[in-house]
Amino acid sequence: MLPLIDGKEVKRRWSGRLLAREGVAARVREIIAAVKREGQAAVERYTLELDGVDLKEAGFRVTREEIGAAYRVISPDLLEALRIARDNIATYHRRQPRGSWMETAADGTILGQICRPLGRVGLYVPGGTAAYPSSVLMTAVPARVAGVKEIALATPPRRDGTLPPLLLVAAAEAGVEEIYKMGGAQAVAALAYGTEKVAPVDKIAGPGNIYVTLAKKEVYGQVDIDMLAGPSEIVVIADGKARPDWVAADLLSQAEHDALAGAVLITPDAGLARAVGEEVTRQLEALPRREIASRSLADYGAAVVVTGLDAALDLANSLAPEHLELYVSDPWSWLGRVENAGAIFLGPYSSEPLGDYLAGPSHVLPTGGTARFYSPLSVDTFLKKSSLIACNRAGFQAAAGYIQALARAEGLEGHARAIELREE
């Protein structure tokens, strides 16, 4: 069930799963154009067509009564788990620097950077095959820590027109009460351009399916986006001392997300590769989402046997995975070799689901090899920065000649004269 293939084939498979068909992109553009043209009517029409929900009957914006009802059906244990996760996420993100600073030079010139929170952001939380209250916390809490005042959350309704109670409670616990029953490209368009019932936002963040990702790509420029997130993925680098059942379980934890998810073991130990493959087959039998996980592993899963841990790190860096586990003896000694990864997990007890739910760092991470240049969602995602320049007369006079020389070298006489006038 876990194909034994080489690194070259793994890279070929992983790149293939990320190719969007042109038909999907064309459909996304059609939906966005309709929402821009028709506003709320288009959102409601596509929600009925694609989700089977009549928003006129189900209600579009979640009410306080719906949130209150959600609290009444959530168990105390689940509420406690949500609150612990929320607090851990807040604690972690409060450690991230806000980045404002000022510095005065010897001539009195002041330079600096001013960081301010975005005014209004839209958060997208996936629905469909599963509900993700954890994604509510992992996006909303960093936004709140950053100081964002207005947060609009969009998520697809279930067939009965409701949203999962745990998702509503997670939103309320994160301080979000502006919640809309809309998903897909129509939700992204509504957040970006606004409708009669939704005010436009400055930035859209949060993961989604291919329609959501392509819609975010289309509206970029009208609004900012966090990243173009694709299917989930994990790479586990393990040596011969790793427990096969633990490695298999971690691979399955991502394979169950999506049939397009990628789960790869890289090891110098052929015996471990075989044992993990057997464990994957055994554990799949008891996995409720085994059909999804089986398709993921068959198409995008792999066990790769390499010559050593150096070769394992080389392959992992070329894949630039969303999640990278170093399940090896003395993982800290190998950390310096990691160049490209969204989140890094060290040692046997740092299982990937720890990061998905409770550790603290946001689980919204770069995928599809974009960890080469993207970073995880963070406080910085929700900040904007302005540079600050305050020059006095002495500093100006010291710089004036150089500025004029550079401006005239570029053929921009107006720039040079703006400086020259002040010298007179």
N, C-alpha and C positions, 0 to 999 in steps of 0.2 A: 504493500500500500504506500510505502515511502520509496519512490524510485531512486535507485543508486546510479547517479550520473556524474559527469564531470562539471567543473566550474564553468566552462565555456557554454555548455548546454543550459546551465542554470541561468546565466546572463541572457541567453537568447529567449528562454521562456519568460523571464520576468519582464523583459522589454516588450514582448508580444502582448502581454495581458493589459498593457496600458494604452494600447492604440485604440482610439475612439473611432467608430464608424462615422462617416460623413453624414449618414442619415440621422444620427443622434444629434450632431452639431446643427444640422439644418432645422430639426424639430425644436431645439432649444432656441434658436434665433427667432423662429416663428412665434413661440410662446412669449418671449421677451417683447417682441414688436407688438403683440396683441395687448399685453399689459400696459405698455407705454401709451398705446392708442386708446384703449378702452377703460383702463384703470381697474376698479374693483370688480366690474362685471366680468372681465376676463379671468381674474383670479377665481371667482366663483364658478365660472364655466369649466375651467380646467380642473378644479378640485372635484367637481361632479364627474367629469369625464375620466379622470385618471385615478382618483381615490374613491369614487362612488359615494361621495358625501355631498348633500345639499346644505350649503352653509346657511342658507336662509332659515332652514329648520334647526340645524345643529348649533347655530351661533358661530360667529367668526372670532370674536375676541373672548378669551376665557374670563369668566366672571369671578368675583370674590366668592360667590356661593359655590362654584365648582371647586375652587381651591380649598374652601372649608370642608366640602364633602370628601375631598381627597385625603385630608388629614384624618378624617374619621375612619377610613378603611385601612390606613397604614399601621402596621404593627409597631409597638414601641421599640423592638429590636432593630427594625429597618430604619426607623427615624433616628435612633442613636447612631447607627452606622453612617447615615447620611451626614449627620452633624459632625462626627469625627472626621470624615473625609473632607467636609467643607472647611473645618478648622485647620487641618493639615495643609490643605491647598492654600489657604490664606496665609498661614505662617511661612510656608516656603516662598510664596510670591512677594511677601513683604520684605524679604531679604534682597530682592532684586533692586538695584539702584535706580532711582528716578532719573538721574543724569543731568540735573541743572547745575551749572557752575559759572563762576565769574573769576577773572584773573586780571590784575592790574600790572601793566608793564612798567619798566623804570621811567618811561617818559609820560606816564599817566594815562596812556590808552587802556581802555577797558574792553576786554573780549570775553565772550561767554556763550553759554547755551541755555536756553529756557525750555523746559519740558512742561507741556500741559496735556491733560487728558483730552481725548476726543469728546465732543459734545454728545453724540448719539451714535450708538452702534447697533447693528443687527446681528443676532446670534442664530445660527442654523443648527438644529439638533435632528439627527436622522430618525426616521421611523421605519416603516416597512417590515422587514423580517424580524426586527427586535426593537425594543425601546431602550433608550440610553439616558437615564437620569444622571449617570456619571458624567456624560458629556455636557450636561447643563452646568454642573459644578465646575468642570474643567475649563469652561469658557467664561461663565458669568463671574466666578469669584476673582480671577485675575483682572477682569474688567473693572470690578468694584474696587479692588485694591489700587488700580491705576487712577481711580477717581472719576470714572465715567458716570455721568448723572442719569442718562436715559439709555435704557437697554430694552430693545424689542426682540423677543424670542419667537422664532417661527419653527413649527414642527408639524409633520403631516398628521391629520386626524385618523383615527381608526375607522373601520367601516360603519360603526354605529354613531360616528360623529363626535366621539369623546377622545380625550387624551389619557394616557396611562396615569393613574393617581400618583404613582411614585415620581413621575416626571414633574407633575405639577407641584408636589411637595418640595422636590429638589429646587425648582425655580423659586418658590417662596422662601426657602431657607437661604438661597443665594441673594435674596433681595430683589427678585425680578417678578413683577406682576403684570407687565405688558406682554401677554402671550397670545399668539395668533395661530389658529388652526389652518395652516397652509404649508405645503411642502413643494419640493421640486423646483423647476425653473421658474414657475409662476411666483413662488415665495421670494426667490432671489430678486426677481424683477420688481416686485412690490416693495421690497426693502430699499432697493437702489433708486427707484424713480418715484415711489410713493403712489398711493391711491386715495380715494375719498376717505378711506378708513385707516390708512397707515401713513404716518409721516416718514419721509425718506431719511435714511441714515447716512453717516459719514464713512462707515466701514462695515463689511460683512465678514464674520469669522465663524468657523465651525465646519466640521466634516460633513460630507454627504455623498450621494451616489454620482454616477457619471453625469447625469442631467444637472445636478447641483454644481458640480465642479466646472462643467463647461459654461453654465450660466454665470458663475462667478468670473470666469475668464472673459465673457462677453461684456459684463457691466463694469469691469475694471477701467478706471479712468473717470467714470461717473462717480464711483465710490472706490475706496481702497478695499483690498481683500487681504486676508491673512496668508493664504497659500492655496495652491491647487492640490488638494488632498485626493489621493487615490485609494485603492484597496489596501487593507492592512497587511503587514508583513513582519516576519521575525526571522532572524538568523541566530542560531545557537552555535557557538564555538565550544566544543567539549573535548576533554581528553579522556584517556582510558579509565580514569577514576570516577567519572560521572555516573550517576545512577540512570540506567536506561529508561526506567519508568518515569522519572522526573523530567528528563529531556523530552520524552514523548508527550507527556502532559502539557508541557510548555508549547510545543509545536502545535498541538491540537487547540490550545487556547486561542490561537490566532486563526487557524484554519476554519474554525467554526463560525467566524465572522461572516464570511462571504466566499462564494465559489471562486472568486478572483483573488482571494488572499494568498500570500506566499509564505511558506514555512520551510526553512532550510536548516539542516544540521551540517556543520563542517567539522570534520574530525580527522586526526592522523591515525585513529584506531579503527581498523576495519571491523573488528569484533564488536565494538560499540555501535557502529553504523548498522550492523545486522541486528543487534539486540534492540536498538531503538525502533527499527522497522517492525520487528515482531511485536513490540509493546504498542506501537501505534495501531496495528491491526487489532490487537486485543482490546485496547481501550476504546476504539471506535465503536465496538459492539454495544457499549453501554452509554454512548453519547447521544443525547436527544437530537442534536443537530448533525447527526452522522452523515446524512446525505450531502449537506453543504460541505462539511469537512472532507468527505471522501473525494468530492469533485475538486476541491482546492488542492488536496495533496496529490491527486493523480495528475493534474495539469501543471501545478506550480510549486509542488513540494519536492524535496530532494534530500538525499544524504550524499554528501561529497566527501570522499576520502582523499586527504592531501598528504604531502610529505612531512609536514610538521606545523607547529603553531604559527611560525612566520608566514608560511604559505596560506594558512587559514585566515590570518589577518589581512593579507594582501587581497584575497578573494572577497572578504567581507567589506573592505574599504571600496572595492570596485562596485559592489552592490549598493553601498550606502543605504543600509536598511533603516526602516522606521524604528525597530527595536533590535538591539544587539545584546545577547547574553554571553558573558564570558564565564562559562561553567568549567573552569580549569583550576588546577592547583596554583595558588598564589596569583589570582587574577589581577591584583594591583600591579604586579610586575609587567603585565601586558597592556595596561591601560594607555601608556604612552604611545603604543602602536596604533591605537584607534584614531583614524582621521575623519571618517564619515559615518555618522550614526545619529538618528534623532534622539534616542534615549539609550543609555548604556546601563546594563545590570551586571553587577559583580558578585560572583559566588553562587553557591547552590541554593541559598535561601532568598536570593533576590529574583524571585520568579516574576515574569512579565506582568501577570495580573496585579501584583503589588503596585506597579506603576499605573495600571489602568484605573485603579479605584482609590487607593488610600495613602500612598507615600507622600504626595504633595505636588510634585511637578505636574504640569498639565499633560494630559495624554493626547492632546492634539499636536501631532508631530508630522514632520515632512515625510513623504512617501515617494515611491517610484524613482529612487535615486536622487531626489532633490535635497537630501541631507548633505549633498556636496556643497550646497549654497544657501539652503533655508535653515531656519532655527525653529525650535518648538514655540508654540503659542506661549506668550509670557506677558508680564506687565507692559513691556516695551511695545507689544502688539497694539496696545490701546493708548499709546502716547504719540504726540507730535512734537517736533523739536524746532525751535527757532534759534538761529545764530544771533548773537548780540555784538554790536560794534559801537563803541563810544570813544571817539578820537578827540583829543584836545589840540590846541594850536601847535604846541611843540611837536607832537607826534605827527600831525598833518604835514608840517614843514619838512620833517625828516623823510617822509614818504613821497612827497609831491613829485619830485623829479623822476623817481623810478616809475611812478604811475603814468606820467606823461609819456615817458619813453616807450613803455609797453603798449599804451593805447595807440600811439602813432604807428608803432610797428604793426599793429593789427588794422590800421586804416580807420580807426575810430576817433576822428578829430574832436567830435562832440564830447567824448569822455575826457580827452586831454584838456579841452577848454574849461570844462567844469572844475577841474583842479586848478588850472592856470589862473582863473578869475579870483580864486581864493588867496592866491599868492600875492596879488597886487595890493 
